[in-house]
Amino acid sequence: MSGIAGFFNPSLDVTKEEKWKKILLEMNQVQKRRGVDDEGVYLEKGCGLAHVRLASIDLVSGHQPMIRKRGERTFAISFDGEIYNMNLLREQLKKQGEVLETTSDTEVILLGYMREGLSYIERLNGVFSIALWDSKEETLHLIRDRLGVKPLFYTIAGEVLVFSSEIKGLFSYPNVEPVLDKEGLCEIFALGPAKTYGKGVFHGVKEVLSGHILTIKKGAIVENPFWELKSVEHTDSLEETIEKTEWLLNDAIQSQMIGDVPICTFLSGGIDSSLVTAICAKELEKKGKKLDTFSFDFQGNQKYFKANNFQPSRDRPYVDRMVEYSNTNHHYLECDNMQLIEYLSKAVDARDLPCMADVESSMLYFCSKVAPISKIALTGECADEIFGGYPWFHKKEMLESNHFPWSMSMEPRQSLLRDEIIKGLPMQEYADQAYQKTIDETPALFGESKEEKRRREIAYLNLKWFMVTLLDRMERTSMYAGLGARVPFADYRIVEYVFNVPWEMKCTDGIVKGLLRHAGEKHLPADVLWRKKSPYPKTYHPEYEKRLGAMLKKEVEDISSPIRAFVDPKKLERFLESPSDYGKPWYGQLMAGPQMLAYLLQINYWIKKYDIKIREC
């Protein structure tokens, strides 16, 4: 768990070593929250690597960038992530005659590359962003894990490629400035808090695609996949499918318990986090240890909670049930209105973009409370995207829509915007093109029925868009707080297998996430196992929305506020006078009226904080 950064151009004059090292150190500094335990830089032949480290494996000798020599050839690596099959790969390298000087997964990757080249990346089971330098070839490789759990952005500054785990790292390089053009504005207003994969919203900023390797050599940049999701015929019976799903889940969770520091789990009382918790608790119990668990809620929710189709019940009774069932050392965390509002801007600092409003700021707050107690947290994220837990997998009108099912109408997004902004930005066209591009990319299966094909498209949309947004939220909030969050459900083997399971098996007996529930029968009590889905909690306190409204109104009235150029004061006034409908979100299941106010406040803060130059619409 780390932050990586650097630059590359073989023609760079690195004789002025102090100048370039100063730039690398500055890139480290702006990402320091990703790695408070250690930092380092490396410079050779126009290639600069920087690294900050949050240690969880090999606390003593895992310093990076890591350098190894073989003859006159130098190899260097800066690595962010964790390799869960590290121990198996270590033993294989030893049998091949390699001498390992550390117990870190970084060295495993480097030695594997030195022996086998880039094909070694296919052996890795884990999450990672990697910068690999090969002196003989004068080549830099930028590599990102299969599902894009770990971030990796880049841009071109003159003839220099600059890269960083976080966008803010790019802006530490001379003359790389934050600029927002019409495309970036469409990303924010038409797609946000999602963003198009491969894009970094800011003009000229891109991200390495998940499952891809970006190679820079002699001024040429080539990007190729090392992994792609494929559609294949599923031949296992239902019984075999349940058995294999259970095995994959068990193996993913147990492998992600690896580390030299204590782990914990986030426990909501839903099936996903409860499964992770139950398996972790059982494994630790074998070693005479007790698992720490954490649940999150909001001040006043006991009084103000409003049941709706998306959130049918509160979590607390089910959390209590799981704490008793798995005998965990549990911590109940609560966030109040002022903390939620205070962390809205901190969430932007963490993501470098406007994000999931209080859905994200609350997660950042909770991570900041967990980090002093535990450095590693396993979560239940991604199960809904993989196993079909969301309404858009089931509701006819959502399945048949030709738009992103979690954001079906542009109307709520435009409801507060000035008319000239609506006319000047092709928001609907931009969103439709992004949607269609992903639909066209969906790997087809010959002979599949029309209904099954559509389910596959929805599943693929979720993996490429909605799941990535939630993974970004989890990764950035946790790392900003100095906490390493792991997501066992996002194990690529689970994704590959379940993606090809027919819908009648995923939704066994017409039950939402029926396959996962059957796979979890040996691990959970029945009342938790068959509980109706209730997503991540949010505040229902009326004072929260009232304060947000007053804050946004003040900003719109301020002639120096950036958001004034986008929000219509009269539309805002009418919006604040009407009651919020918590049952009609404009993004996902959680982002309704209050979150629209919070999102616009985040945009305002973001433009000011980053001093963004906006090109006219």
C-alpha positions in Angstrom: 0.0 0.0 0.0 1.7 3.1 -1.3 1.9 6.0 -3.6 4.0 6.0 -6.7 5.0 8.8 -9.1 7.7 9.8 -11.5 8.6 10.9 -15.0 10.4 9.5 -18.1 12.2 10.8 -21.2 15.6 9.3 -22.2 16.7 12.7 -23.5 16.3 14.5 -20.2 19.5 16.0 -18.9 19.8 14.3 -15.5 23.2 15.8 -14.8 21.4 18.4 -12.8 20.5 15.7 -10.3 19.3 17.9 -7.5 16.7 19.6 -9.6 15.1 16.3 -10.6 15.3 14.8 -7.2 13.6 17.9 -5.8 10.7 17.3 -8.2 10.4 13.7 -7.2 10.4 14.6 -3.5 7.6 17.1 -4.1 5.6 14.4 -5.9 6.1 12.3 -2.9 5.1 15.0 -0.5 1.7 15.7 -2.1 0.9 12.0 -1.8 2.4 11.5 1.6 -0.9 10.4 3.1 -0.7 7.3 1.0 2.5 6.2 2.7 3.5 7.7 6.0 6.0 5.0 7.0 8.7 5.4 4.4 9.7 7.2 1.1 12.4 7.1 -1.5 13.4 8.3 -5.0 15.5 6.9 -7.9 17.0 8.7 -10.9 18.7 7.2 -14.0 18.9 8.0 -17.7 16.0 10.3 -17.7 13.8 8.1 -15.6 12.7 9.2 -12.2 10.8 7.1 -9.7 9.3 8.2 -6.5 7.6 6.2 -3.7 5.8 6.7 -0.4 4.9 3.6 1.7 2.3 2.5 4.1 3.9 -0.7 5.4 1.8 -3.9 5.9 4.2 -6.6 4.7 8.0 -6.7 5.5 7.9 -3.7 7.8 11.7 -3.4 7.8 13.3 -4.2 4.4 10.6 -3.3 1.9 12.0 0.1 1.0 11.2 1.5 -2.5 12.0 2.2 -5.2 13.7 -1.2 -5.2 16.7 -1.6 -7.3 18.3 -4.9 -8.6 21.3 -5.3 -11.0 22.1 -8.2 -13.3 25.3 -7.7 -15.1 25.4 -4.2 -16.5 21.6 -4.1 -16.5 19.7 -2.2 -13.9 16.0 -2.8 -12.9 14.0 -0.5 -10.7 10.4 -0.7 -9.5 8.0 1.5 -7.7 4.9 -0.5 -6.6 1.6 0.3 -4.9 -0.6 -2.6 -3.9 -0.5 -6.1 -2.5 0.1 -9.5 -4.1 -2.1 -12.1 -2.4 -0.4 -15.2 -3.9 3.0 -13.8 -2.9 4.1 -16.8 -0.8 3.4 -19.2 -3.7 5.4 -17.1 -6.1 8.2 -16.7 -3.6 8.6 -20.4 -3.3 8.6 -20.8 -7.1 11.3 -18.2 -7.5 13.5 -19.9 -4.8 13.2 -23.2 -6.7 14.3 -21.5 -9.8 17.5 -20.4 -8.0 16.6 -16.8 -7.1 17.9 -15.4 -3.9 15.4 -13.1 -2.2 16.8 -10.4 0.1 13.4 -9.3 1.6 10.0 -10.8 2.4 8.2 -8.1 0.4 5.9 -8.7 -2.6 7.7 -5.9 -4.4 10.8 -8.1 -4.7 8.7 -11.0 -6.0 7.4 -8.8 -8.9 10.9 -7.4 -9.7 12.7 -10.8 -9.8 9.8 -12.4 -11.7 10.1 -9.6 -14.3 13.8 -10.1 -14.5 13.4 -13.8 -15.2 10.3 -13.8 -17.5 9.6 -10.3 -18.6 6.2 -8.7 -18.7 4.4 -12.1 -19.0 5.1 -12.5 -15.3 2.4 -10.0 -14.5 -0.2 -12.5 -15.5 0.8 -14.7 -12.5 0.0 -12.0 -10.0 -3.2 -12.2 -8.0 -3.7 -8.9 -6.3 -4.2 -5.2 -6.7 -1.4 -3.1 -8.0 -0.1 -0.1 -9.8 3.5 -0.6 -11.0 6.3 1.4 -12.6 9.1 -0.8 -13.9 12.3 0.6 -15.3 14.7 -1.5 -17.5 18.0 0.4 -18.1 19.2 -1.8 -21.0 16.1 -1.3 -23.0 15.7 2.3 -21.7 12.0 1.4 -21.2 9.4 2.3 -18.6 6.4 0.1 -18.1 3.3 1.4 -16.2 1.0 -1.5 -15.1 -2.4 -1.5 -13.5 -4.3 -4.4 -11.9 -7.1 -6.3 -13.7 -10.1 -4.4 -12.1 -8.4 -1.0 -11.6 -8.5 -1.1 -7.8 -5.2 0.8 -7.6 -5.2 4.2 -9.4 -2.5 5.3 -11.9 -2.7 8.6 -13.8 -0.4 10.1 -16.4 0.0 13.1 -18.7 2.5 14.4 -21.2 4.5 17.5 -20.3 6.3 18.6 -23.4 8.1 15.4 -24.3 8.1 14.0 -20.8 5.6 11.4 -19.6 4.6 12.1 -16.0 2.8 9.6 -13.9 1.3 9.4 -10.4 -1.0 7.4 -8.2 -3.1 10.5 -7.7 -3.8 13.4 -10.0 -2.4 15.9 -7.6 1.0 14.3 -8.1 1.0 15.3 -11.8 0.5 18.9 -10.8 3.7 18.8 -8.8 5.6 18.5 -12.1 6.7 21.9 -13.6 4.1 23.4 -16.0 1.5 20.7 -15.6 -1.6 22.7 -14.7 -5.2 21.9 -13.9 -7.4 22.8 -16.9 -11.0 21.9 -17.4 -12.5 21.9 -21.0 -15.9 21.1 -22.3 -15.2 17.3 -22.1 -14.1 17.6 -18.5 -17.3 19.6 -17.6 -19.4 16.9 -19.2 -17.5 14.3 -17.1 -18.4 16.3 -14.0 -22.0 17.3 -14.7 -23.2 14.4 -17.0 -21.4 11.4 -15.5 -20.1 12.4 -12.1 -19.4 11.1 -9.6 -18.5 8.4 -12.1 -15.9 9.1 -14.8 -15.0 7.6 -18.1 -12.3 4.8 -17.7 -9.0 5.9 -19.2 -9.8 9.6 -18.6 -8.6 11.8 -15.8 -11.3 14.6 -16.2 -8.6 17.3 -16.4 -7.5 18.3 -19.9 -4.5 16.1 -20.9 -4.8 13.8 -17.9 -5.4 10.1 -18.6 -5.3 6.9 -16.6 -3.7 3.6 -17.4 -6.6 1.3 -18.2 -7.3 -1.6 -15.8 -5.6 -4.8 -16.9 -3.2 -2.9 -19.2 0.5 -2.3 -19.6 1.6 1.1 -20.9 5.1 0.9 -22.3 7.2 4.0 -23.1 10.3 3.5 -25.2 12.2 5.8 -27.5 9.4 8.4 -27.4 6.7 5.9 -28.4 3.8 5.0 -26.1 2.0 1.7 -26.5 -0.8 0.3 -24.3 -1.8 -3.3 -24.4 -4.0 -5.5 -22.2 -2.6 -8.4 -20.2 -6.1 -9.4 -19.1 -9.5 -9.1 -20.5 -12.9 -10.3 -19.3 -14.3 -13.0 -21.7 -17.7 -14.5 -22.2 -17.6 -18.3 -22.2 -20.3 -21.0 -21.8 -21.0 -22.0 -18.3 -21.2 -25.8 -18.0 -21.3 -26.3 -14.2 -24.5 -27.5 -12.6 -26.1 -25.3 -9.9 -24.7 -27.5 -7.2 -21.2 -27.3 -8.7 -21.6 -23.5 -9.2 -22.5 -22.9 -5.6 -19.6 -25.1 -4.4 -17.1 -23.4 -6.6 -18.4 -19.9 -5.7 -18.0 -20.8 -2.0 -14.5 -22.0 -2.5 -13.5 -18.9 -4.5 -14.9 -16.7 -1.8 -13.2 -18.5 1.0 -9.9 -18.5 -0.9 -10.1 -14.8 -1.7 -10.9 -13.8 1.8 -8.2 -16.0 3.4 -5.5 -14.9 1.0 -6.3 -11.3 1.7 -5.7 -11.8 5.4 -2.0 -11.8 4.6 0.2 -9.2 6.3 2.4 -8.3 9.2 -0.1 -6.1 10.9 -3.5 -6.8 12.5 -6.6 -6.8 10.2 -10.2 -5.8 10.8 -13.4 -5.9 8.8 -16.2 -3.4 8.1 -19.4 -5.0 9.3 -22.8 -3.5 8.1 -24.9 -6.5 8.9 -25.6 -7.2 5.2 -24.7 -10.5 3.6 -21.6 -9.3 1.9 -19.7 -7.8 4.9 -21.1 -10.5 7.2 -19.6 -13.3 5.0 -16.2 -11.6 5.0 -16.4 -11.1 8.8 -17.5 -14.6 9.5 -14.7 -16.2 7.5 -12.1 -13.8 8.9 -13.3 -14.3 12.5 -13.2 -18.1 12.1 -9.6 -18.1 10.7 -8.3 -15.8 13.5 -10.1 -17.9 16.1 -8.0 -20.9 15.0 -4.9 -18.8 16.0 -6.4 -17.8 19.3 -7.1 -14.2 18.1 -10.2 -12.1 18.0 -11.3 -10.0 15.0 -11.9 -6.3 15.3 -15.1 -5.2 13.5 -16.5 -1.7 12.7 -20.0 -0.5 11.8 -21.0 3.0 10.7 -24.1 5.0 11.3 -25.2 8.7 11.5 -26.3 10.7 14.5 -30.1 11.0 14.6 -30.8 8.1 12.2 -32.6 6.1 14.9 -35.1 9.0 15.0 -35.2 10.3 11.4 -34.6 7.1 9.4 -37.1 6.8 6.5 -37.6 3.4 5.0 -37.9 3.3 1.2 -37.4 0.8 -1.6 -33.7 1.3 -1.6 -33.2 1.2 2.2 -35.9 -1.0 3.7 -34.4 -1.4 7.2 -31.7 -0.1 9.6 -28.5 -2.1 10.0 -27.9 -2.1 13.7 -30.0 -5.2 14.7 -28.1 -7.3 12.1 -24.7 -5.9 13.2 -25.5 -6.9 16.8 -26.5 -10.4 15.5 -23.2 -10.9 13.7 -21.1 -9.6 16.5 -22.6 -12.2 18.8 -22.5 -14.9 16.1 -18.8 -14.4 15.2 -17.7 -13.2 18.6 -15.9 -10.1 17.4 -14.4 -7.1 19.2 -16.8 -4.6 17.8 -16.6 -0.8 17.5 -19.8 1.3 16.7 -18.8 4.5 14.9 -21.2 7.4 14.4 -20.9 10.6 12.4 -22.8 13.9 13.1 -23.9 16.6 10.6 -21.0 18.9 11.1 -18.4 16.1 10.7 -20.2 15.0 7.5 -20.1 18.5 6.1 -16.5 19.1 7.2 -15.3 16.0 5.4 -17.0 16.9 2.1 -14.0 19.0 1.2 -11.5 16.5 2.6 -13.1 13.8 0.3 -12.3 16.1 -2.7 -8.7 16.4 -1.4 -8.5 12.6 -1.3 -10.1 11.9 -4.7 -8.8 15.1 -6.5 -12.3 15.3 -8.0 -15.9 16.0 -6.9 -17.1 12.6 -5.6 -20.0 10.8 -4.0 -20.8 13.7 -1.7 -21.6 12.6 1.9 -21.5 8.9 0.8 -17.8 9.5 0.3 -17.1 12.1 3.0 -18.7 9.8 5.7 -16.5 6.9 4.5 -13.4 9.1 4.8 -14.5 10.1 8.3 -15.0 6.5 9.4 -11.7 5.4 7.9 -9.9 8.1 9.9 -11.4 6.6 13.0 -10.4 3.0 12.1 -6.8 3.7 11.0 -5.4 4.3 14.6 -6.8 0.9 15.6 -6.0 -1.2 12.5 -4.0 -0.7 9.4 -5.8 -3.3 7.2 -9.6 -3.6 6.7 -11.4 -6.1 4.6 -14.8 -4.9 3.2 -17.8 -6.4 1.4 -17.6 -4.0 -1.5 -18.4 -5.2 -5.1 -20.7 -8.2 -4.3 -23.7 -6.4 -5.6 -22.1 -5.5 -9.0 -20.8 -9.1 -9.4 -23.8 -11.1 -8.1 -26.6 -8.8 -9.4 -27.8 -7.1 -6.2 -28.9 -3.8 -7.5 -32.4 -2.8 -8.7 -31.3 -2.3 -12.3 -30.6 -6.1 -12.6 -34.2 -6.8 -11.7 -36.6 -3.9 -12.7 -37.9 -4.1 -16.2 -37.8 -0.3 -16.9 -34.2 -0.2 -15.9 -33.2 -3.3 -17.8 -34.8 -1.9 -21.0 -33.4 1.6 -20.7 -30.7 2.8 -23.1 -29.0 4.8 -20.4 -26.8 4.1 -17.4 -29.3 2.4 -15.2 -28.0 4.1 -12.0 -28.5 7.5 -13.6 -31.4 7.1 -16.1 -32.4 10.8 -16.4 -30.4 13.9 -17.0 -33.2 16.0 -15.6 -32.2 15.9 -11.9 -28.6 16.8 -12.9 -29.7 19.8 -14.9 -32.4 21.0 -12.4 -30.2 23.6 -10.8 -28.0 24.5 -13.7 -28.2 27.8 -15.6 -29.9 27.5 -19.0 -26.8 28.6 -20.9 -24.8 25.8 -19.3 -27.5 23.3 -20.3 -27.4 24.6 -23.8 -23.6 24.8 -24.0 -22.8 21.3 -22.7 -23.9 18.3 -24.7 -24.6 16.4 -21.4 -27.1 13.8 -22.7 -25.1 13.1 -25.9 -21.9 12.7 -23.9 -23.5 10.3 -21.4 -25.2 8.3 -24.2 -21.9 8.0 -26.2 -20.1 6.7 -23.0 -22.9 4.2 -22.4 -23.0 2.9 -25.9 -19.2 2.6 -26.1 -19.3 0.2 -23.1 -22.3 -1.7 -24.5 -20.4 -2.2 -27.8 -17.3 -3.5 -25.8 -19.3 -6.1 -23.9 -17.9 -9.5 -24.7 -20.6 -11.4 -26.5 -21.5 -15.1 -26.2 -22.7 -16.8 -29.4 -26.2 -18.3 -29.1 -27.1 -16.4 -26.0 -30.8 -15.3 -25.6 -31.8 -11.7 -25.9 -32.6 -11.5 -22.2 -29.3 -13.1 -21.1 -27.4 -10.9 -23.5 -28.9 -7.8 -21.8 -28.1 -9.1 -18.3 -24.5 -9.6 -19.5 -24.5 -6.0 -20.8 -25.8 -4.7 -17.4 -23.2 -6.8 -15.6 -20.4 -5.4 -17.8 -21.6 -1.8 -17.3 -21.5 -2.3 -13.6 -18.0 -3.7 -13.7 -16.6 -0.9 -15.9 -18.5 2.0 -14.3 -20.5 1.6 -11.0 -18.1 -0.8 -9.3 -15.1 1.3 -10.3 -16.7 4.4 -8.7 -17.2 2.5 -5.5 -13.7 1.0 -5.6 -12.2 4.5 -6.1 -14.2 5.7 -3.2 -13.0 2.9 -1.0 -9.3 3.1 -2.1 -8.9 6.9 -2.0 -10.7 7.4 1.4 -8.9 4.6 3.1 -5.4 5.5 1.8 -6.0 9.2 2.6 -6.7 8.1 6.2 -3.6 5.8 6.3 -5.7 2.6 6.1 -5.4 -0.2 3.6 -8.8 -1.4 2.5 -9.0 -4.8 0.8 -11.9 -6.0 -1.3 -12.1 -9.8 -1.5 -15.1 -9.9 -3.8 -13.1 -8.0 -6.4 -10.7 -11.0 -6.8 -10.5 -11.4 -10.5 -11.1 -15.1 -10.3 -14.6 -14.5 -8.8 -15.3 -11.9 -11.4 -14.3 -14.2 -14.3 -16.4 -17.1 -13.0 -19.6 -15.3 -11.9 -19.7 -13.1 -15.0 -20.4 -16.2 -17.0 -22.9 -17.8 -14.6 -26.4 -17.7 -16.2 -28.9 -15.3 -14.5 -31.2 -18.1 -13.3 -28.3 -19.4 -11.2 -27.2 -16.0 -10.0 -30.7 -15.2 -9.0 -31.5 -18.7 -7.8 -35.2 -19.2 -7.1 -35.8 -15.6 -8.0 -34.0 -14.4 -4.9 -31.7 -11.4 -5.2 -28.0 -12.6 -5.0 -29.4 -16.2 -4.5 -26.1 -17.8 -5.7 -24.1 -15.8 -3.1 -26.6 -16.6 -0.3 -26.5 -20.3 -1.1 -22.7 -20.2 -1.2 -22.8 -18.6 2.3 -25.1 -21.1 4.0 -22.4 -22.7 6.0 -21.1 -19.4 7.3 -24.0 -17.2 8.4 -27.2 -17.4 10.5 -30.3 -17.6 8.4 -31.8 -14.2 9.5 -28.6 -12.5 8.2 -28.2 -14.7 5.2 -31.7 -14.1 3.8 -32.1 -10.5 4.8 -33.3 -8.1 2.2 -30.6 -5.9 0.8 -30.0 -2.5 2.5 -27.1 -0.4 1.1 -24.5 1.7 2.9 -26.3 4.0 5.4 -26.7 7.8 4.9 -28.1 10.5 7.1 -31.7 11.4 7.2 -31.4 14.3 9.6 -33.3 17.3 8.3 -30.8 19.7 9.7 -28.1 18.3 7.4 -30.0 19.2 4.2 -30.9 22.6 5.7 -27.3 23.5 6.4 -26.2 22.3 2.9 -28.8 24.5 1.3 -27.8 27.5 3.3 -24.1 26.9 2.4 -24.8 26.5 -1.3 -27.1 29.6 -1.4 -24.3 31.7 0.2 -21.8 30.5 -2.4 -24.1 31.1 -5.3 -24.7 34.7 -4.1 -20.9 35.3 -3.8 -19.7 36.8 -7.0 -16.2 35.2 -6.4 -17.5 31.6 -6.1 -16.9 29.4 -9.1 -20.2 27.5 -8.7 -22.1 30.8 -9.4 -21.3 30.4 -13.1 -23.1 27.1 -13.2 -26.0 27.3 -10.7 -29.2 29.3 -11.3 -30.1 31.2 -8.1 -33.9 31.1 -8.8 -33.9 27.3 -9.5 -31.9 26.8 -6.3 -34.4 28.8 -4.3 -37.3 26.7 -5.7 -35.4 23.5 -4.9 -34.7 24.5 -1.3 -38.4 25.3 -0.8 -39.5 21.8 -1.9 -39.2 18.7 0.2 -36.5 16.2 -0.8 -37.5 12.8 -2.2 -35.1 10.3 -0.7 -36.6 7.5 -2.8 -35.6 8.9 -6.1 -31.8 9.1 -6.3 -30.0 10.7 -9.3 -27.0 8.5 -9.0 -27.0 4.9 -7.7 -29.3 4.2 -4.7 -28.0 6.8 -2.2 -27.6 10.2 -4.0 -30.8 12.1 -3.8 -31.7 15.8 -3.1 -29.2 16.5 -0.2 -26.4 14.8 -2.1 -27.0 17.1 -5.1 -26.4 20.1 -2.9 -23.3 18.5 -1.4 -22.0 17.5 -4.8 -22.3 21.1 -6.1 -20.5 22.4 -3.0 -17.7 19.9 -3.7 -17.4 21.2 -7.3 -17.2 24.7 -6.0 -14.4 23.8 -3.5 -12.6 21.7 -6.1 -12.3 24.5 -8.6 -11.1 26.9 -6.0 -8.7 24.5 -4.2 -7.0 23.4 -7.4 -7.2 26.8 -9.0 -8.7 25.2 -12.1 -8.7 27.1 -15.4 -11.9 26.6 -17.2 -12.1 26.8 -21.0 -15.3 28.4 -22.2 -18.2 26.2 -23.2 
